[in-house]
Amino acid sequence: MKKRTLAGLSLIALALAGCGGRQPLKPVKGQNLPAVPTGAATAPTAAQLMEPSIQARPERNVELLTQSRQRADDPFDLPPEKRPQ
């Protein structure tokens, strides 16, 4: 009996998890979309506002090293100074 109840509840939970809203986003009543950005012809839509900018999600470069070469001598790479006690 317990297994049947558990299986039934699992099926109901699975069915409810699959029914999500697929409607376009709209501003809350009483609130407007942000103002038109300077230089833009029209205000951005809700979908455009939800899309991250290139600065927020930069492309990754997986090529770490294209050419290997010896480092030049660094005149500022000095050993630590010993302080008198």
ABEGO torsion letter per residue (X at the ends): XAAAAAAAAAAAAAAAAABBBABBBBBBBGBBBBBBBBGBABBBBAAAAABBBAAABBBBBABABABBBBBBBBAABBBBBBBBX
